[in-house]
């Protein structure tokens, strides 16, 4: 057990030494962290359906990087430019330390690696702040939806997803809709769909849409179907007839109504 601990410690020390000495691993590690945080930000914003905010964050980060490069070329961060010989300057500051030229007098002190990390931290903060905000917003909204239910007017699933996933429904499963959180299809297998069930919900909750998914799948797979509509809405049976026409079963459609000829 002691030998195993010693080996792990030796590997850890060697790894730290490589990170300090190498000209490639350190910049790549810093870049990977920044890129990972930025990707995390985008994923969180994507989960909340707020792609517009993601584009804004992208523009802000890009503008910040461009501005940093501009000021470095102007001499304000002359020895810490993000674009030219950044690795060499980082190692120089890390190992030897040197006076940063082109800065105000109160900055003109012997700077070491912490100043470089400070600059990187500023860029890092441009991504970590929206990442934390995006994650917090997603978690808070998810809890709120569990308690009060989703508000349909604030979230719209693209129609293309319905068309795409409804086509996946076949003889052994029925398409019900798209998940609110993952935007993945919800498919019910026949052994479950064939059981007796009740679909309940308030006005506008989507009861008719859910029932129509079962009807559409039955029409598509050639199954016999009897539909009783107590309210007798024209739009309901017309949609059923449209599905029958789509799958060439209009001859099988029979309507019995005391209000329609």
GROMACS elastic network, one bead per residue, 0.5 to 0.9 nm:
[ bonds ]
;  ai    aj funct       b0    kb
    1     4     6  0.51092   500
    1     5     6  0.63019   500
    1     6     6  0.87057   500
    2     5     6  0.50658   500
    2     6     6  0.61868   500
    2     7     6  0.86483   500
    3     7     6  0.61427   500
    3     8     6  0.86110   500
    4     7     6  0.51438   500
    4     8     6  0.62724   500
    4     9     6  0.86515   500
    5     8     6  0.51365   500
    5     9     6  0.61672   500
    5    10     6  0.86166   500
    6     9     6  0.50270   500
    6    10     6  0.60866   500
    6    11     6  0.85686   500
    7    10     6  0.50652   500
    7    11     6  0.61364   500
    7    12     6  0.85057   500
    8    11     6  0.51334   500
    8    12     6  0.61094   500
    8    13     6  0.86728   500
    9    12     6  0.50060   500
    9    13     6  0.61812   500
    9    14     6  0.86103   500
   10    13     6  0.51243   500
   10    14     6  0.61457   500
   10    15     6  0.84941   500
   11    14     6  0.51375   500
   11    15     6  0.60501   500
   11    16     6  0.86282   500
   12    15     6  0.50590   500
   12    16     6  0.62399   500
   12    17     6  0.86592   500
   13    16     6  0.51241   500
   13    17     6  0.62184   500
   13    18     6  0.86993   500
   14    17     6  0.50240   500
   14    18     6  0.62383   500
   14    19     6  0.86833   500
   15    18     6  0.51227   500
   15    19     6  0.62741   500
   15    20     6  0.87598   500
   16    19     6  0.50840   500
   16    20     6  0.63139   500
   16    21     6  0.87143   500
   17    20     6  0.51852   500
   17    21     6  0.61125   500
   17    22     6  0.82789   500
   18    21     6  0.52320   500
   18    22     6  0.55477   500
   18    25     6  0.78148   500
   18    26     6  0.87261   500
   19    22     6  0.56611   500
   19    23     6  0.83334   500
   19    24     6  0.85902   500
   19    25     6  0.60208   500
   19    26     6  0.55750   500
   19    29     6  0.88226   500
   20    23     6  0.82847   500
   20    25     6  0.86424   500
   20    26     6  0.71004   500
   20    91     6  0.81249   500
   20    94     6  0.84086   500
   21    25     6  0.88593   500
   21    26     6  0.84769   500
   21    91     6  0.78271   500
   22    25     6  0.58407   500
   22    26     6  0.66383   500
   22    91     6  0.87605   500
   23    26     6  0.64394   500
   23    27     6  0.71562   500
   23    87     6  0.59687   500
   23    88     6  0.73561   500
   23    90     6  0.88808   500
   23    91     6  0.75148   500
   24    27     6  0.57329   500
   24    28     6  0.60837   500
   24    29     6  0.85148   500
   24    87     6  0.76529   500
   25    28     6  0.50528   500
   25    29     6  0.58463   500
   25    30     6  0.85281   500
   26    29     6  0.50962   500
   26    30     6  0.62357   500
   26    31     6  0.85195   500
   26    87     6  0.82547   500
   27    30     6  0.51239   500
   27    31     6  0.59866   500
   27    32     6  0.83931   500
   27    86     6  0.84345   500
   27    87     6  0.66495   500
   27    90     6  0.88925   500
   28    32     6  0.58623   500
   28    33     6  0.85189   500
   29    33     6  0.61892   500
   29    34     6  0.86486   500
   30    33     6  0.52303   500
   30    34     6  0.63019   500
   30    35     6  0.85495   500
   30   120     6  0.83590   500
   31    34     6  0.51583   500
   31    35     6  0.59477   500
   31    36     6  0.83527   500
   32    35     6  0.50416   500
   32    36     6  0.58409   500
   32    37     6  0.84869   500
   33    36     6  0.50489   500
   33    37     6  0.61682   500
   33    38     6  0.85686   500
   33   124     6  0.86364   500
   34    37     6  0.52428   500
   34    38     6  0.62175   500
   34    39     6  0.86773   500
   34   120     6  0.89708   500
   34   123     6  0.82212   500
   34   124     6  0.60924   500
   34   127     6  0.75692   500
   34   128     6  0.87267   500
   35    38     6  0.50521   500
   35    39     6  0.61347   500
   35    40     6  0.85235   500
   35   127     6  0.89736   500
   36    39     6  0.51004   500
   36    40     6  0.60724   500
   36    41     6  0.85729   500
   37    41     6  0.61895   500
   37    42     6  0.87418   500
   37   124     6  0.81113   500
   37   127     6  0.62844   500
   37   128     6  0.63057   500
   37   131     6  0.70871   500
   38    41     6  0.50301   500
   38    42     6  0.63755   500
   38    43     6  0.87261   500
   38    58     6  0.84896   500
   38   124     6  0.88953   500
   38   126     6  0.89831   500
   38   127     6  0.55420   500
   38   128     6  0.75305   500
   38   130     6  0.89243   500
   38   131     6  0.74128   500
   39    42     6  0.50936   500
   39    43     6  0.61740   500
   39    44     6  0.86363   500
   39   131     6  0.89302   500
   40    43     6  0.51127   500
   40    44     6  0.61858   500
   40    45     6  0.86254   500
   40   128     6  0.89544   500
   40   131     6  0.65076   500
   40   135     6  0.89091   500
   41    44     6  0.52670   500
   41    45     6  0.62537   500
   41    46     6  0.85055   500
   41    54     6  0.76793   500
   41    57     6  0.86598   500
   41   127     6  0.69586   500
   41   128     6  0.75199   500
   41   129     6  0.88465   500
   41   130     6  0.63659   500
   41   132     6  0.77512   500
   41   133     6  0.86419   500
   41   134     6  0.65510   500
   41   135     6  0.78644   500
   42    45     6  0.51555   500
   42    46     6  0.59575   500
   42    47     6  0.86038   500
   42    51     6  0.80212   500
   42    53     6  0.89543   500
   42    54     6  0.57192   500
   42    55     6  0.86419   500
   42    57     6  0.85042   500
   42    58     6  0.85903   500
   42   131     6  0.77461   500
   42   134     6  0.84497   500
   43    47     6  0.61523   500
   43    48     6  0.87799   500
   43    54     6  0.88118   500
   43   131     6  0.89414   500
   43   134     6  0.87409   500
   44    47     6  0.51421   500
   44    48     6  0.65734   500
   44    49     6  0.88520   500
   44    50     6  0.88606   500
   44    54     6  0.89868   500
   44   131     6  0.70291   500
   44   132     6  0.89332   500
   44   133     6  0.89072   500
   44   134     6  0.53143   500
   44   135     6  0.56397   500
   44   137     6  0.86820   500
   44   138     6  0.69827   500
   45    48     6  0.52517   500
   45    49     6  0.64038   500
   45    50     6  0.53157   500
   45    51     6  0.61842   500
   45    52     6  0.86927   500
   45    53     6  0.70580   500
   45    54     6  0.59701   500
   45   130     6  0.88698   500
   45   131     6  0.81728   500
   45   134     6  0.55425   500
   45   135     6  0.78465   500
   45   137     6  0.87867   500
   45   138     6  0.79625   500
   46    49     6  0.50420   500
   46    50     6  0.58671   500
   46    51     6  0.56338   500
   46    54     6  0.74718   500
   47    50     6  0.76055   500
   47    51     6  0.88449   500
   47   134     6  0.88972   500
   47   138     6  0.71818   500
   47   181     6  0.68880   500
   47   182     6  0.72817   500
   47   183     6  0.89180   500
   48    51     6  0.81605   500
   48   134     6  0.78667   500
   48   137     6  0.77753   500
   48   138     6  0.58192   500
   48   141     6  0.83191   500
   48   181     6  0.79497   500
   49    52     6  0.85631   500
   49   155     6  0.76801   500
   49   156     6  0.89545   500
   50    53     6  0.55742   500
   50    54     6  0.67197   500
   51    55     6  0.63504   500
   51    56     6  0.87045   500
   52    55     6  0.51890   500
   52    56     6  0.63740   500
   52    57     6  0.87484   500
   53    57     6  0.61415   500
   53    58     6  0.85488   500
   54    57     6  0.50891   500
   54    58     6  0.61706   500
   54    59     6  0.86422   500
   55    58     6  0.50115   500
   55    59     6  0.62105   500
   55    60     6  0.86700   500
   56    59     6  0.50897   500
   56    60     6  0.62064   500
   56    61     6  0.86909   500
   57    60     6  0.50814   500
   57    61     6  0.61736   500
   57    62     6  0.85129   500
   57   126     6  0.84150   500
   57   127     6  0.78994   500
   57   130     6  0.74536   500
   58    61     6  0.52880   500
   58    62     6  0.61015   500
   58    63     6  0.85062   500
   59    62     6  0.51309   500
   59    63     6  0.60017   500
   59    64     6  0.85280   500
   60    63     6  0.50862   500
   60    64     6  0.61143   500
   60    65     6  0.86991   500
   60   126     6  0.80116   500
   61    64     6  0.50421   500
   61    65     6  0.62847   500
   61    66     6  0.86552   500
   61   123     6  0.77110   500
   61   126     6  0.63509   500
   61   127     6  0.72624   500
   62    65     6  0.51884   500
   62    66     6  0.62041   500
   62    67     6  0.85471   500
   63    66     6  0.50803   500
   63    67     6  0.60223   500
   63    68     6  0.85274   500
   64    67     6  0.50356   500
   64    68     6  0.60872   500
   64    69     6  0.86255   500
   64   123     6  0.74535   500
   64   126     6  0.82667   500
   65    68     6  0.50256   500
   65    69     6  0.62452   500
   65    70     6  0.86185   500
   65    82     6  0.84096   500
   65   123     6  0.75582   500
   66    69     6  0.51369   500
   66    70     6  0.61858   500
   66    71     6  0.87505   500
   67    71     6  0.61916   500
   67    72     6  0.84636   500
   68    71     6  0.53209   500
   68    72     6  0.60760   500
   68    73     6  0.86331   500
   68    77     6  0.82964   500
   68    81     6  0.78356   500
   68    82     6  0.73764   500
   69    72     6  0.50710   500
   69    73     6  0.62184   500
   69    74     6  0.85960   500
   69    77     6  0.88400   500
   69    81     6  0.65054   500
   69    82     6  0.61813   500
   69    83     6  0.66851   500
   70    73     6  0.52318   500
   70    74     6  0.62478   500
   70    75     6  0.89331   500
   71    75     6  0.63953   500
   71    76     6  0.55242   500
   71    77     6  0.64918   500
   71    78     6  0.80395   500
   71    81     6  0.84736   500
   72    75     6  0.53074   500
   72    76     6  0.55017   500
   72    79     6  0.77799   500
   72    80     6  0.70061   500
   72    82     6  0.74869   500
   72    83     6  0.86559   500
   73    76     6  0.75939   500
   73    77     6  0.76332   500
   73    78     6  0.64362   500
   73    81     6  0.71681   500
   74    77     6  0.77384   500
   74    78     6  0.71996   500
   74   102     6  0.89113   500
   75    79     6  0.80574   500
   75    81     6  0.89365   500
   75   101     6  0.79330   500
   75   102     6  0.53889   500
   75   103     6  0.76987   500
   76    79     6  0.86290   500
   76   101     6  0.82451   500
   76   102     6  0.55325   500
   76   103     6  0.56565   500
   76   104     6  0.86637   500
   77    80     6  0.52479   500
   77    81     6  0.60755   500
   77   100     6  0.79312   500
   77   101     6  0.79869   500
   77   102     6  0.69764   500
   77   103     6  0.70463   500
   78    81     6  0.57894   500
   78   100     6  0.76602   500
   78   101     6  0.67916   500
   78   102     6  0.64181   500
   78   103     6  0.83152   500
   79    86     6  0.85573   500
   79    89     6  0.67636   500
   79   100     6  0.61944   500
   79   101     6  0.69545   500
   79   102     6  0.84181   500
   80    83     6  0.88852   500
   80    84     6  0.87036   500
   80    85     6  0.88322   500
   80    86     6  0.66785   500
   80    89     6  0.66265   500
   80    90     6  0.76574   500
   80   100     6  0.83765   500
   80   115     6  0.89008   500
   80   116     6  0.68685   500
   80   119     6  0.83662   500
   81    84     6  0.60028   500
   81    85     6  0.76507   500
   81    86     6  0.61859   500
   81    89     6  0.84462   500
   82    85     6  0.79309   500
   82    86     6  0.56592   500
   83    86     6  0.63173   500
   84    87     6  0.84861   500
   84    89     6  0.89870   500
   85    88     6  0.53951   500
   85    89     6  0.63026   500
   85    90     6  0.85961   500
   86    89     6  0.52119   500
   86    90     6  0.60295   500
   86    91     6  0.86894   500
   87    90     6  0.50405   500
   87    91     6  0.62527   500
   87    92     6  0.85525   500
   88    91     6  0.52384   500
   88    92     6  0.60749   500
   88    93     6  0.86088   500
   89    93     6  0.61118   500
   89    94     6  0.83701   500
   90    93     6  0.52727   500
   90    94     6  0.59735   500
   90    95     6  0.85944   500
   90   112     6  0.87781   500
   90   113     6  0.68205   500
   90   116     6  0.69260   500
   91    95     6  0.59141   500
   91    96     6  0.80582   500
   91    97     6  0.89491   500
   91   113     6  0.80946   500
   92    95     6  0.54520   500
   92    96     6  0.55610   500
   92    97     6  0.63189   500
   92    98     6  0.76355   500
   92   112     6  0.85308   500
   92   113     6  0.86574   500
   93    96     6  0.55877   500
   93    98     6  0.61086   500
   93   111     6  0.68843   500
   93   113     6  0.53919   500
   93   114     6  0.88436   500
   93   115     6  0.86951   500
   93   116     6  0.80265   500
   94    97     6  0.61166   500
   94   111     6  0.89660   500
   94   112     6  0.55624   500
   94   114     6  0.83100   500
   94   116     6  0.88540   500
   95   112     6  0.79216   500
   95   113     6  0.81917   500
   96   112     6  0.76355   500
   97   110     6  0.63343   500
   97   111     6  0.56518   500
   97   113     6  0.75588   500
   98   109     6  0.82606   500
   98   110     6  0.54992   500
   98   111     6  0.58414   500
   98   112     6  0.70693   500
   99   108     6  0.62734   500
   99   109     6  0.58198   500
   99   111     6  0.60571   500
   99   112     6  0.89039   500
  100   103     6  0.67190   500
  100   107     6  0.77169   500
  100   108     6  0.59499   500
  100   109     6  0.71212   500
  100   110     6  0.73175   500
  100   111     6  0.67621   500
  101   104     6  0.86056   500
  101   108     6  0.69619   500
  102   108     6  0.83806   500
  103   106     6  0.80926   500
  103   107     6  0.59137   500
  103   108     6  0.62736   500
  104   107     6  0.54439   500
  104   108     6  0.64110   500
  105   109     6  0.80565   500
  106   109     6  0.73545   500
  107   110     6  0.88480   500
  107   111     6  0.87257   500
  108   111     6  0.81068   500
  111   114     6  0.74538   500
  111   115     6  0.62542   500
  111   116     6  0.86439   500
  112   115     6  0.60680   500
  112   116     6  0.74851   500
  113   116     6  0.52543   500
  113   117     6  0.63116   500
  113   118     6  0.86388   500
  114   118     6  0.60309   500
  114   119     6  0.87339   500
  115   119     6  0.64027   500
  115   120     6  0.86331   500
  116   119     6  0.51993   500
  116   120     6  0.62592   500
  116   121     6  0.84375   500
  117   121     6  0.57699   500
  117   122     6  0.85263   500
  118   122     6  0.63186   500
  118   123     6  0.89154   500
  119   122     6  0.52307   500
  119   123     6  0.67657   500
  119   124     6  0.86357   500
  120   123     6  0.52545   500
  120   124     6  0.59872   500
  120   125     6  0.86005   500
  121   125     6  0.59654   500
  121   126     6  0.86629   500
  122   125     6  0.51723   500
  122   126     6  0.66992   500
  123   126     6  0.52609   500
  123   127     6  0.71827   500
  124   127     6  0.55524   500
  124   128     6  0.62075   500
  124   129     6  0.86463   500
  125   129     6  0.57807   500
  125   130     6  0.85864   500
  126   129     6  0.60603   500
  126   130     6  0.72277   500
  127   130     6  0.57524   500
  127   131     6  0.61449   500
  127   132     6  0.87873   500
  128   132     6  0.60810   500
  128   133     6  0.84852   500
  129   132     6  0.53334   500
  129   133     6  0.62351   500
  129   134     6  0.85993   500
  130   134     6  0.58454   500
  130   135     6  0.84445   500
  131   134     6  0.50863   500
  131   135     6  0.61427   500
  131   136     6  0.84884   500
  132   135     6  0.51903   500
  132   136     6  0.60024   500
  132   137     6  0.84070   500
  133   136     6  0.51503   500
  133   137     6  0.59635   500
  133   138     6  0.84999   500
  134   137     6  0.51061   500
  134   138     6  0.61128   500
  134   139     6  0.86808   500
  135   138     6  0.51101   500
  135   139     6  0.61993   500
  135   140     6  0.85290   500
  136   139     6  0.52393   500
  136   140     6  0.59962   500
  136   141     6  0.84093   500
  137   140     6  0.52093   500
  137   141     6  0.59711   500
  137   142     6  0.84272   500
  138   141     6  0.52328   500
  138   142     6  0.60516   500
  138   143     6  0.87053   500
  139   142     6  0.50974   500
  139   143     6  0.62998   500
  139   144     6  0.86337   500
  140   143     6  0.52728   500
  140   144     6  0.61883   500
  140   145     6  0.86601   500
  141   145     6  0.60829   500
  141   146     6  0.86341   500
  142   145     6  0.51720   500
  142   146     6  0.63758   500
  142   147     6  0.89102   500
  142   181     6  0.81084   500
  143   146     6  0.51510   500
  143   147     6  0.65073   500
  143   148     6  0.87668   500
  144   147     6  0.52345   500
  144   148     6  0.59973   500
  144   149     6  0.72781   500
  144   150     6  0.81462   500
  145   148     6  0.52766   500
  145   150     6  0.50480   500
  145   151     6  0.81904   500
  146   149     6  0.57248   500
  146   150     6  0.79542   500
  148   151     6  0.87719   500
  150   153     6  0.88613   500
  150   154     6  0.82576   500
  150   155     6  0.81720   500
  150   180     6  0.84358   500
  151   154     6  0.56561   500
  151   155     6  0.69009   500
  152   155     6  0.54180   500
  152   156     6  0.68053   500
  152   205     6  0.86556   500
  153   156     6  0.71184   500
  155   180     6  0.85703   500
  156   159     6  0.87040   500
  157   160     6  0.84639   500
  157   161     6  0.72099   500
  157   162     6  0.81630   500
  157   178     6  0.76268   500
  157   180     6  0.81394   500
  157   183     6  0.77364   500
  158   161     6  0.56993   500
  158   162     6  0.73219   500
  159   162     6  0.52313   500
  159   163     6  0.64235   500
  159   164     6  0.86434   500
  160   163     6  0.50802   500
  160   164     6  0.59841   500
  160   165     6  0.85453   500
  161   164     6  0.50349   500
  161   165     6  0.59977   500
  161   166     6  0.82000   500
  161   178     6  0.75652   500
  161   183     6  0.82518   500
  161   184     6  0.86599   500
  161   185     6  0.83448   500
  162   165     6  0.53882   500
  162   166     6  0.57124   500
  162   167     6  0.84576   500
  162   175     6  0.88721   500
  162   177     6  0.69374   500
  162   178     6  0.72250   500
  162   185     6  0.83699   500
  163   166     6  0.53295   500
  163   167     6  0.64255   500
  164   167     6  0.56484   500
  164   168     6  0.71475   500
  165   168     6  0.51258   500
  165   169     6  0.71338   500
  165   175     6  0.70481   500
  165   177     6  0.81697   500
  165   178     6  0.82369   500
  165   184     6  0.85703   500
  165   185     6  0.61736   500
  165   186     6  0.88016   500
  165   187     6  0.89391   500
  166   169     6  0.54877   500
  166   170     6  0.88850   500
  166   174     6  0.80860   500
  166   175     6  0.55856   500
  166   176     6  0.82309   500
  166   177     6  0.81731   500
  166   185     6  0.85247   500
  166   213     6  0.81543   500
  166   216     6  0.89583   500
  166   217     6  0.83680   500
  167   170     6  0.77218   500
  167   175     6  0.84627   500
  168   173     6  0.85664   500
  168   174     6  0.84929   500
  168   175     6  0.75753   500
  168   187     6  0.89094   500
  169   172     6  0.76925   500
  169   173     6  0.55703   500
  169   174     6  0.50773   500
  169   175     6  0.54536   500
  169   187     6  0.74260   500
  169   217     6  0.66798   500
  169   220     6  0.88419   500
  170   173     6  0.56674   500
  170   174     6  0.67399   500
  170   175     6  0.86988   500
  170   217     6  0.68959   500
  170   218     6  0.89401   500
  170   220     6  0.76607   500
  170   221     6  0.65527   500
  171   174     6  0.79435   500
  171   189     6  0.89436   500
  171   190     6  0.77979   500
  171   217     6  0.80080   500
  171   218     6  0.84524   500
  171   220     6  0.86820   500
  171   221     6  0.59294   500
  172   188     6  0.84338   500
  172   189     6  0.56487   500
  172   190     6  0.52887   500
  172   191     6  0.82017   500
  173   187     6  0.60159   500
  173   188     6  0.52318   500
  173   190     6  0.53789   500
  173   191     6  0.86883   500
  173   193     6  0.80235   500
  173   217     6  0.83981   500
  174   186     6  0.84414   500
  174   187     6  0.53749   500
  174   188     6  0.50887   500
  174   189     6  0.62998   500
  174   190     6  0.71828   500
  174   193     6  0.76010   500
  174   213     6  0.71489   500
  174   214     6  0.63906   500
  174   216     6  0.88936   500
  174   217     6  0.61084   500
  174   218     6  0.86584   500
  175   178     6  0.86321   500
  175   185     6  0.71498   500
  175   186     6  0.61201   500
  175   188     6  0.65071   500
  175   210     6  0.89263   500
  175   213     6  0.62228   500
  175   214     6  0.75315   500
  175   217     6  0.76196   500
  176   185     6  0.76160   500
  176   186     6  0.56055   500
  176   187     6  0.59558   500
  176   188     6  0.71231   500
  176   209     6  0.85527   500
  176   210     6  0.59908   500
  176   211     6  0.85317   500
  176   212     6  0.89673   500
  176   213     6  0.58944   500
  176   214     6  0.76362   500
  177   184     6  0.84983   500
  177   185     6  0.59300   500
  177   186     6  0.54838   500
  177   187     6  0.76628   500
  177   209     6  0.89512   500
  177   210     6  0.76394   500
  177   213     6  0.82032   500
  178   181     6  0.87876   500
  178   182     6  0.80386   500
  178   183     6  0.53032   500
  178   184     6  0.54019   500
  178   186     6  0.57373   500
  178   187     6  0.89977   500
  179   182     6  0.54875   500
  179   184     6  0.53497   500
  179   185     6  0.61892   500
  179   186     6  0.64631   500
  180   183     6  0.58120   500
  180   184     6  0.82814   500
  181   184     6  0.82638   500
  182   185     6  0.86859   500
  188   191     6  0.84134   500
  188   192     6  0.65918   500
  188   193     6  0.62553   500
  189   192     6  0.55962   500
  189   193     6  0.61479   500
  189   194     6  0.86208   500
  190   194     6  0.56182   500
  190   195     6  0.84805   500
  191   194     6  0.56130   500
  191   195     6  0.70827   500
  192   195     6  0.56475   500
  192   196     6  0.88299   500
  193   196     6  0.78393   500
  193   197     6  0.80906   500
  193   214     6  0.83700   500
  194   197     6  0.85899   500
  199   207     6  0.63286   500
  199   210     6  0.80375   500
  199   211     6  0.79274   500
  200   205     6  0.86969   500
  200   207     6  0.66786   500
  201   204     6  0.80215   500
  201   205     6  0.56153   500
  201   206     6  0.74681   500
  201   207     6  0.64297   500
  202   205     6  0.53816   500
  202   206     6  0.83550   500
  202   207     6  0.83310   500
  203   206     6  0.78402   500
  203   207     6  0.83346   500
  204   207     6  0.76080   500
  204   208     6  0.88495   500
  205   208     6  0.86549   500
  205   209     6  0.89532   500
  206   209     6  0.51562   500
  206   210     6  0.62145   500
  206   211     6  0.87131   500
  207   210     6  0.52023   500
  207   211     6  0.62656   500
  207   212     6  0.85835   500
  208   211     6  0.50776   500
  208   212     6  0.59889   500
  208   213     6  0.87064   500
  208   236     6  0.82415   500
  209   212     6  0.50300   500
  209   213     6  0.64694   500
  210   213     6  0.53322   500
  210   214     6  0.70549   500
  211   214     6  0.53835   500
  211   215     6  0.64404   500
  211   216     6  0.87314   500
  212   216     6  0.58927   500
  212   217     6  0.84592   500
  212   236     6  0.86643   500
  212   239     6  0.85237   500
  212   240     6  0.78003   500
  213   216     6  0.51091   500
  213   217     6  0.61954   500
  213   218     6  0.86151   500
  214   217     6  0.52641   500
  214   218     6  0.62274   500
  214   219     6  0.87218   500
  215   218     6  0.51278   500
  215   219     6  0.62282   500
  215   220     6  0.85771   500
  215   225     6  0.75980   500
  215   227     6  0.85355   500
  215   240     6  0.74924   500
  215   243     6  0.87064   500
  216   219     6  0.51583   500
  216   220     6  0.60719   500
  216   221     6  0.86465   500
  216   240     6  0.74723   500
  216   243     6  0.63078   500
  216   244     6  0.82397   500
  217   221     6  0.61203   500
  217   222     6  0.85478   500
  217   223     6  0.85292   500
  218   221     6  0.52976   500
  218   222     6  0.61350   500
  218   223     6  0.50233   500
  218   224     6  0.71890   500
  218   225     6  0.70569   500
  219   222     6  0.52368   500
  219   223     6  0.60605   500
  219   224     6  0.76255   500
  219   225     6  0.77393   500
  219   240     6  0.87115   500
  219   243     6  0.70359   500
  219   244     6  0.62938   500
  219   247     6  0.72524   500
  219   249     6  0.76298   500
  220   223     6  0.77634   500
  220   243     6  0.79896   500
  220   244     6  0.79846   500
  220   246     6  0.85918   500
  220   247     6  0.61098   500
  220   249     6  0.88853   500
  222   247     6  0.88128   500
  222   249     6  0.83018   500
  227   237     6  0.88793   500
  228   232     6  0.84514   500
  229   232     6  0.52662   500
  229   233     6  0.75320   500
  229   236     6  0.82753   500
  229   237     6  0.85340   500
  230   233     6  0.84439   500
  232   235     6  0.88366   500
  232   236     6  0.78063   500
  232   237     6  0.81552   500
  232   257     6  0.79625   500
  232   259     6  0.85543   500
  233   236     6  0.55946   500
  233   237     6  0.71692   500
  233   238     6  0.89216   500
  234   237     6  0.56940   500
  234   238     6  0.60884   500
  234   239     6  0.86161   500
  234   260     6  0.88230   500
  235   238     6  0.50954   500
  235   239     6  0.61036   500
  235   240     6  0.86965   500
  236   239     6  0.53460   500
  236   240     6  0.65167   500
  236   241     6  0.88471   500
  237   241     6  0.61383   500
  237   242     6  0.85551   500
  237   255     6  0.81065   500
  238   242     6  0.61519   500
  238   243     6  0.87263   500
  239   243     6  0.63773   500
  239   244     6  0.86688   500
  240   243     6  0.51989   500
  240   244     6  0.63081   500
  240   245     6  0.87677   500
  240   253     6  0.86565   500
  241   245     6  0.62057   500
  241   246     6  0.85791   500
  241   249     6  0.86943   500
  241   250     6  0.67732   500
  241   253     6  0.67982   500
  242   245     6  0.51209   500
  242   246     6  0.61800   500
  242   247     6  0.89063   500
  242   250     6  0.82873   500
  243   247     6  0.65392   500
  243   248     6  0.86223   500
  243   249     6  0.82843   500
  243   250     6  0.85272   500
  244   247     6  0.54717   500
  244   248     6  0.60862   500
  244   250     6  0.50373   500
  244   251     6  0.83950   500
  244   252     6  0.78764   500
  244   253     6  0.69751   500
  245   249     6  0.56679   500
  245   251     6  0.85827   500
  246   249     6  0.76103   500
  246   250     6  0.83380   500
  247   250     6  0.80399   500
  248   251     6  0.78070   500
  248   252     6  0.89417   500
  249   252     6  0.53236   500
  249   253     6  0.68467   500
  250   253     6  0.52220   500
  250   254     6  0.86267   500
  251   254     6  0.79669   500
  255   260     6  0.85676   500
  256   260     6  0.80233   500
  256   261     6  0.89130   500
  257   260     6  0.54526   500
  257   261     6  0.75461   500
  258   261     6  0.77458   500
